[in-house]
């Protein structure tokens, strides 16, 4: 017995929600559970003959993208394959020097200095591949995309309410998360406030994208307040109010800056799309900026956030800058093949020299997603990823004269630009749940709008 398309859509959303909701699956057990969930989901998709044929069509239509993606996945697997030490000496001299210094009688070593962590990164990458194969098939019409974006916005809404309430009562430890840090910030079921803030503004992005699709589908050129109340746009607006409060009360400088930048990107898109400054979308976004961000911000501690921005200095950020410098140095040492996906923490334990008088600490990430990724996969891996992004952008830039294609291209590009700016000082994209959520949003780029005829799935 095969599941219907609607059932598979619901199952996808449930697995995605579980993956994100519990501390973004940072724990290795949650990472495994998430990967198993997506693999089972994929097998269920294959049991539906119509879905299977559509997946094959998706693969054929985006063959270059999937071939390069599989090459990248194979490269990550190659990093953890045990190789003779003599081979390591030729391929990666710095790995050889490290392994030779370890007094262990062992003949086979991997290019990754922490193959167990790299293994979990590979599991995440397999989940990405499943998402790109299945999402464009399951959510291939405007109404299905609206269902998905509405769900994400609603998910973020519930998280924001819980996190804000939990902060107001002092962030006590709960049965899921032991609260030690950020006791005066909204984190909910997450540990890190920046990661939580990133999750919330991706949900807000989904809510605003829902509004864009709604306007396109109904060919709306004007939209007054009464019409908003009588549509689901009003519900989305309620969701975004609480998402804004949740993001603000994380007091994360990176997440709040990215959220405001994302709102301005929708303003930019609305001007291009409607060819005037005041339009149905811009009025929604401007109201969010004025009411949600500015007015509600006064009641929920924007002064504290502003104070954090004003305190930003090279001296106060010395540890973060030191970690970034360390990550750059390690990239230079492991420049060709990298030191292995997810291996930064192990690298830190081995090579990082703590400044004299500093408190003993352990860093899992470099606080710069780009530098950490460079070091993890090296020049070869980055070359494959660059080629993958070129193919992806070539895909989403096709037929941009069509409104759906144009909005998708502009909004995804601006979202990636916002995340790139944030990644210069943050590590949220390295979090499994956030990266999987991002891949789900990016897979909208592979939806083939031109084939959405009435006889389609």
C-alpha positions in Angstrom: 0.0 0.0 0.0 1.4 3.4 -1.0 0.8 6.7 0.6 -1.0 9.5 -1.2 0.8 12.7 -2.2 -1.0 14.6 0.6 0.1 12.0 3.2 3.7 12.3 2.0 3.5 16.1 2.2 2.3 15.8 5.8 5.0 13.2 6.6 7.7 15.4 5.2 6.5 18.4 7.3 6.4 16.2 10.4 10.0 14.9 9.9 11.2 18.4 9.2 9.5 19.8 12.3 11.0 17.1 14.5 14.5 17.6 13.0 14.4 21.3 13.7 12.4 21.5 16.9 14.7 19.7 19.4 17.8 21.9 19.5 18.1 21.7 15.7 19.3 18.1 16.0 22.8 19.1 17.3 22.9 15.9 19.3 24.3 13.0 17.2 21.4 10.7 18.2 18.9 13.3 16.8 21.0 13.6 13.7 20.8 9.8 13.2 17.1 9.8 13.9 16.5 12.6 11.4 18.5 10.8 8.7 16.6 7.6 9.3 13.3 9.5 9.1 14.2 11.0 5.8 15.4 7.7 4.4 12.2 5.9 5.4 10.3 8.9 3.9 12.2 8.5 0.6 11.4 4.7 0.5 7.7 5.5 1.0 7.9 8.0 -1.8 9.4 5.3 -4.1 6.4 3.0 -3.3 4.1 5.5 -4.9 4.5 4.8 -8.7 3.4 8.3 -9.8 5.7 9.9 -7.3 8.5 7.6 -8.4 8.1 8.6 -12.0 8.0 12.3 -11.0 11.2 11.9 -9.1 12.9 10.3 -12.1 11.7 13.3 -14.2 13.0 15.7 -11.6 16.4 14.0 -11.8 16.4 14.1 -15.6 15.4 17.8 -15.7 18.1 18.7 -13.2 20.7 16.0 -14.1 23.7 18.3 -13.9 22.7 19.4 -10.4 22.2 15.9 -9.0 25.4 14.5 -10.6 27.5 17.2 -9.0 25.7 16.8 -5.7 26.4 13.0 -5.8 30.1 13.8 -6.6 30.2 16.1 -3.6 28.6 13.4 -1.4 31.1 10.9 -2.7 33.9 13.3 -1.9 32.7 13.5 1.7 32.6 9.7 1.9 36.2 9.6 0.4 37.3 11.8 3.3 36.5 9.1 5.9 37.7 6.1 3.9 40.8 4.5 5.7 43.9 4.8 3.5 47.4 3.5 3.9 49.7 6.0 5.8 52.0 6.1 2.8 49.2 7.4 0.7 48.4 10.0 3.3 52.0 11.2 3.2 51.7 12.0 -0.5 48.2 13.3 -0.5 48.0 15.3 2.7 51.4 15.9 4.4 50.0 17.7 7.4 47.7 14.8 8.1 50.7 12.5 7.9 52.7 14.7 10.3 49.8 14.6 12.8 49.2 10.8 12.5 53.0 10.1 12.7 53.2 12.0 16.0 50.5 9.8 17.5 52.1 6.7 19.0 49.6 4.2 17.7 50.5 1.2 15.7 47.9 1.7 13.0 48.4 1.5 9.2 45.1 2.9 7.9 44.1 6.5 8.4 41.5 8.8 6.9 41.8 12.3 5.4 39.3 13.5 8.0 40.9 13.8 11.4 37.5 13.1 13.0 35.8 10.5 10.8 33.0 9.9 13.3 31.9 13.6 13.1 32.3 13.5 9.3 30.1 10.5 9.2 27.2 12.5 10.8 27.8 15.3 8.3 27.4 12.7 5.5 24.1 11.6 7.0 22.9 15.2 6.8 24.1 15.5 3.2 22.1 12.4 2.3 19.0 14.1 3.9 19.7 17.1 1.7 19.8 14.9 -1.4 16.5 13.3 -0.5 14.9 16.8 0.0 16.1 18.0 -3.4 14.7 14.9 -5.0 11.3 14.8 -3.4 10.4 18.4 -2.4 10.0 19.7 -6.0 7.6 16.8 -6.7 5.5 17.0 -3.6 5.2 20.8 -3.5 5.0 21.5 -7.2 2.0 23.9 -7.2 1.3 27.3 -5.7 -1.2 25.8 -3.3 1.3 23.2 -2.1 4.0 25.8 -1.6 1.5 27.9 0.3 0.8 24.8 2.5 4.5 24.3 3.2 5.4 28.0 3.9 2.3 28.4 6.1 3.3 25.3 8.1 6.9 26.6 8.6 5.6 30.0 9.7 3.1 28.3 12.1 5.9 26.1 13.5 8.1 29.1 14.2 5.1 30.9 15.8 4.6 28.1 18.4 8.3 28.0 19.1 8.4 31.8 19.5 5.5 31.8 21.9 7.0 29.0 24.0 10.5 30.5 24.0 9.3 34.0 25.0 7.1 32.7 27.8 10.0 30.4 29.0 12.3 33.4 29.1 9.8 35.5 31.0 9.7 32.8 33.8 13.5 32.7 34.0 14.4 30.0 31.4 14.3 27.0 33.8 15.7 23.7 32.6 13.1 21.4 31.2 12.9 17.7 30.4 14.4 18.3 27.0 17.0 21.1 27.4 19.3 21.9 30.4 19.4 25.7 30.6 22.9 27.0 31.5 23.6 29.8 29.1 21.4 32.7 27.8 19.1 32.6 30.8 17.8 36.1 29.9 17.2 35.4 26.2 14.6 33.5 24.3 16.0 30.1 23.2 13.1 27.7 23.8 14.0 24.1 23.0 17.3 25.4 21.6 20.6 26.0 23.5 22.2 28.7 21.3 20.2 32.0 20.8 21.8 32.8 17.4 20.7 29.4 16.1 17.2 29.8 17.5 17.0 33.4 16.0 18.1 32.0 12.6 15.4 29.4 12.7 12.8 32.0 13.5 13.7 34.4 10.8 13.8 31.5 8.2 10.2 30.8 9.4 9.4 34.5 8.9 10.9 34.4 5.4 8.5 31.5 4.7 5.6 33.5 6.0 6.4 36.5 3.7 7.0 34.1 0.8 3.5 32.8 1.5 2.2 36.3 1.1 4.1 36.7 -2.2 2.6 33.5 -3.6 -0.9 34.5 -2.4 -0.7 37.8 -4.2 0.5 36.1 -7.4 -2.1 33.4 -7.3 -4.9 35.9 -6.7 -3.4 38.6 -9.0 -3.7 41.1 -6.2 -2.7 44.7 -7.0 -4.4 46.4 -4.0 -5.1 44.9 -0.6 -6.8 46.8 2.2 -7.0 45.9 5.9 -10.5 44.4 5.6 -9.4 42.1 2.9 -6.4 41.0 5.0 -8.7 40.1 7.9 -10.8 38.0 5.6 -7.9 36.0 4.3 -5.1 33.8 5.7 -2.8 36.8 5.4 -4.2 38.0 8.7 -3.1 34.7 10.4 0.3 35.0 8.8 0.6 38.5 10.2 -0.3 37.2 13.7 2.4 34.6 13.3 5.0 37.1 12.2 4.3 39.4 15.2 5.3 36.6 17.6 8.2 35.6 15.3 9.4 39.2 15.5 9.1 39.2 19.3 10.9 35.8 19.5 13.8 37.0 17.3 14.1 40.3 19.2 14.2 38.6 22.6 17.0 36.3 21.6 19.1 39.5 21.7 21.3 37.9 19.1 23.0 40.6 17.1 23.5 38.4 14.1 19.9 37.0 13.9 18.3 40.4 14.5 20.4 42.1 11.9 19.7 39.4 9.4 15.9 39.6 10.1 15.8 43.3 9.4 18.0 42.8 6.3 15.5 40.1 5.1 12.6 42.5 5.6 14.3 45.1 3.5 15.0 42.5 0.8 11.2 41.9 0.5 10.8 45.7 0.3 13.3 45.7 -2.5 11.5 42.9 -4.3 8.1 44.6 -3.9 9.4 47.8 -5.6 10.7 45.8 -8.6 7.6 43.6 -8.8 4.9 46.2 -8.4 7.0 49.0 -10.0 6.0 51.4 -7.2 7.0 52.0 -3.6 3.6 51.7 -2.0 2.1 48.4 -2.9 0.3 45.5 -1.1 3.5 43.8 -0.1 5.5 46.9 0.9 2.6 48.0 3.2 2.8 44.6 5.0 6.6 44.8 5.4 6.6 48.5 6.4 4.0 47.7 9.1 6.2 44.8 10.4 9.2 47.2 10.6 7.2 49.9 12.4 4.9 47.9 14.7 6.7 44.5 15.2 10.3 45.6 15.2 10.2 49.2 16.5 7.1 49.6 18.7 7.0 46.0 20.2 10.8 46.2 20.4 10.4 49.0 23.0 8.3 46.7 25.2 10.5 43.6 24.8 13.9 45.0 25.4 15.3 46.5 22.2 17.4 48.8 24.4 19.3 45.8 25.6 19.8 44.7 22.0 21.0 48.1 21.0 23.4 48.1 24.0 24.9 44.8 22.7 25.5 46.4 19.3 27.2 49.4 20.9 29.4 47.2 23.0 30.7 45.5 19.8 34.4 46.1 19.5 37.6 44.3 18.4 38.5 43.8 22.1 35.2 42.4 23.1 35.2 40.1 20.1 38.8 39.0 20.5 37.9 35.3 21.2 35.7 35.1 18.1 38.3 36.8 15.9 41.0 34.5 17.4 38.9 31.5 16.4 38.4 32.8 12.9 42.2 33.4 12.6 42.8 29.9 13.8 40.3 28.5 11.3 42.1 30.4 8.5 45.4 29.1 9.6 44.2 25.5 9.7 42.7 25.9 6.2 46.2 26.8 5.0 47.6 23.7 6.5 44.8 21.4 5.2 44.1 23.3 2.0 43.7 20.6 -0.6 41.5 17.9 0.9 40.5 19.7 4.2 40.5 18.3 7.7 37.1 16.6 7.4 33.5 17.8 7.6 32.5 18.4 11.2 36.1 18.0 12.5 36.7 21.6 13.7 36.1 20.7 17.4 38.7 17.9 17.2 41.1 20.2 15.4 40.6 22.8 18.2 41.5 20.2 20.8 44.7 19.3 19.1 46.1 22.6 17.8 44.5 25.6 19.5 46.8 27.3 22.0 44.8 29.2 24.7 46.0 32.7 25.5 47.8 32.9 28.8 45.5 33.5 31.7 42.3 32.7 29.7 39.7 30.3 30.9 39.9 26.7 29.6 37.3 26.5 26.8 36.2 24.3 24.0 35.0 25.5 20.6 32.8 23.4 18.4 32.7 26.0 15.5 34.9 28.8 14.1 32.1 31.4 14.3 32.5 31.9 10.6 30.7 29.3 8.5 32.7 30.1 5.4 36.1 29.7 6.9 35.0 26.6 8.7 33.6 25.1 5.5 36.8 25.9 3.6 38.9 24.1 6.2 36.6 21.1 6.4 36.4 20.2 2.7 39.5 22.0 1.2 39.9 23.5 -2.2 38.6 20.3 -3.9 35.4 20.3 -2.0 34.8 24.0 -2.4 35.4 23.7 -6.1 32.6 21.1 -6.3 30.3 23.2 -4.2 31.0 26.3 -6.3 30.1 24.3 -9.5 26.9 23.1 -7.7 25.9 26.6 -6.9 26.5 27.8 -10.4 24.3 25.0 -11.8 21.6 25.9 -9.1 21.6 29.6 -10.0 21.5 28.8 -13.7 18.4 26.7 -13.0 16.5 29.4 -10.9 17.5 32.2 -13.3 15.7 30.5 -16.2 12.5 32.0 -17.4 12.7 34.9 -14.9 10.3 36.9 -17.1 7.6 34.8 -15.5 6.4 36.3 -12.2 6.7 33.1 -10.2 10.2 32.4 -11.5 11.3 36.0 -11.0 10.1 36.2 -7.4 11.7 32.9 -6.6 15.1 34.0 -8.1 15.1 37.4 -6.4 14.0 36.2 -2.9 16.2 33.1 -2.8 19.2 35.1 -4.0 18.6 37.8 -1.3 18.1 35.1 1.4 21.4 33.5 0.5 23.1 36.9 0.5 21.7 37.7 3.9 22.8 34.3 5.3 26.3 34.8 3.7 26.6 38.2 5.6 25.5 36.5 8.8 27.9 33.6 8.3 30.8 35.9 8.5 30.3 36.0 12.3 28.1 33.0 13.0 27.9 29.2 12.7 24.2 28.6 12.5 24.3 27.0 9.0 26.6 24.3 10.4 23.8 23.3 12.7 22.1 20.1 11.2 18.5 21.3 11.7 19.1 24.8 10.3 20.9 23.4 7.3 18.2 20.9 6.6 15.5 23.7 6.9 17.6 25.8 4.5 17.8 23.0 2.0 14.0 22.6 2.1 13.6 26.3 1.2 16.3 26.1 -1.5 14.7 23.1 -3.0 11.9 25.5 -4.1 14.4 26.5 -6.8 13.9 23.1 -8.5 10.1 23.3 -8.6 9.2 23.2 -12.3 6.4 25.8 -12.4 5.9 25.6 -16.2 4.7 22.0 -15.9 2.0 22.7 -13.3 -0.9 21.7 -15.5 -4.2 20.4 -14.2 -3.3 16.8 -15.1 -0.2 16.9 -13.0 0.3 15.1 -9.6 
